Amino acid sequence: MTFISIEFLLFLTLIVGTYYVVPHRYRWILLLLASYVFYATLSVQFVPLLLISTAFTYVIGILIEKQEKKEQKKRLMWVGISGLVFCLGWFKYFNFVNDSLRSFAAWSGFDYDVPYREIVLPLAISFYTFQAISYVVDVSRGKQKAERHYGYFSVYFAFFPQLVAGPIERAKKLLPQLKTEQHLDYDNISYGIQRIIWGFFKKTLIADRLAPIVASVFNSPDPTGSEIVLATMLFSIQLFADFSAYSDIAIGCARLLGIRLSENFKQPHFAVSIADFWNRWHITLSMWLRDYIFMPLAKGKKKREQIYGAILATFLVSGIWHGAAWNFVLWGLIHGIYRVFGDHTKQQREKMASWVGFDRVPTLHRWWKIAITFQLVCFSRVFFQSHSMAEAFSHAKLYVTPSSWAPSGMIQAIQMFSLLDLIIFLVVFVVVHLFQHIERTRGSAWDWMARQSAVTSVSINLFLIVSAFLFGVSSQGFVYGGF
């Protein structure tokens, strides 16, 4: 039962309908049952692991809070983090580390005979592990009281709208909302439905229609350079549409229950720098990495080189979190290098822009920075999408080869689209950019929608629904569901 299914919509309708009928003091039971049922339909074999992780984090939180000395709190905090990271590491990284050691042993001539193990990655383990770590650290720092009500804590740990792929929520934001009695509210219902419709639209008409086109290039044994360039840019659009669609649906589902989840995207492909990009892309992960990796590493550091080291380490964690493969590690390192280089050359680049005359045409300068940032992000995603390091370097070389950008080659590469796919993509691309234009000029597209007449609002939503129903496809899972 995935988000993009009739079964989920029926399930959600049943949960929302029951939620506002059940007395508030019993609603946590409904949400907990709904969360475990939803998870079980996707990955029933790992429900026990979810239960064990929940219980472990709950107990550690209480034990930390009971300690009087700071050193004792910190010691228990590391026990909690170690337990959670060990669990994540075993399932997600054992074979990656084992294979890397085997390759190194073969290269260096040492004997290494630890066998490969068939280990299935538990669904959502990366997301709920990071959420659990944030809870343990916040309790240790005194920023969050340990939750005593095991039921509410379990709902926080496994809340079904955001369990599989975020947003990664902090306890101090989500727990109070779960405990607050929510009342049936027209604005919440209207907003929630619209966010869900918008998510379905992006997922079925952009992400899932682009997915087989992109895959046909990256699975090809001998793609042309122009095909790699076009497919990589399309993959960036696909990935944004896919992940932001999940976040839209998650936020919409939670709002139907009166609960506000954090925004996870803010038009990242309009970022003017890599730093700006990470303030717009997967925002809850970026904030998590800032608060729990970068800040502790950079604390007390004054030298620029030390700060840069903390930045690189943070992005390496980001790369490893995304996938147990060296291409993900390199992808994270590339973004770290981008970030360090951008900071180190900021003054020189500003002087260069002034010398060229960009400061006299700020709009042109802004779009130039947007274009450069988008291409830097796309180049890094060659490593994100490739299946091996050798393939990644081969594709990266093609991406930066000037002949790959020749107009004739790009026109030929466009033939990877069927005529229908191309027309649908262009129409939907325009619709999404109209939506984003409203976001940039009116502050919030959802507030703008709320101010429209009932006829206008219904017409827009009917267009999105009918378009998704007639032309949408749903053959792909959510990309970040695999993390």
Helices and strands as residue ranges (DSSP letters): H 6-19, G 24-26, H 27-43, G 44-46, H 47-66, H 70-108, H 125-141, H 150-158, H 171-179, H 186-202, I 203-207, H 208-218, H 225-256, G 268-270, H 274-278, H 283-289, I 290-294, H 295-298, H 304-322, H 326-344, H 346-356, G 358-360, H 362-385, H 389-400, G 402-405, H 407-413, G 414-416, H 419-442, H 445-451, H 454-471, G 479-482
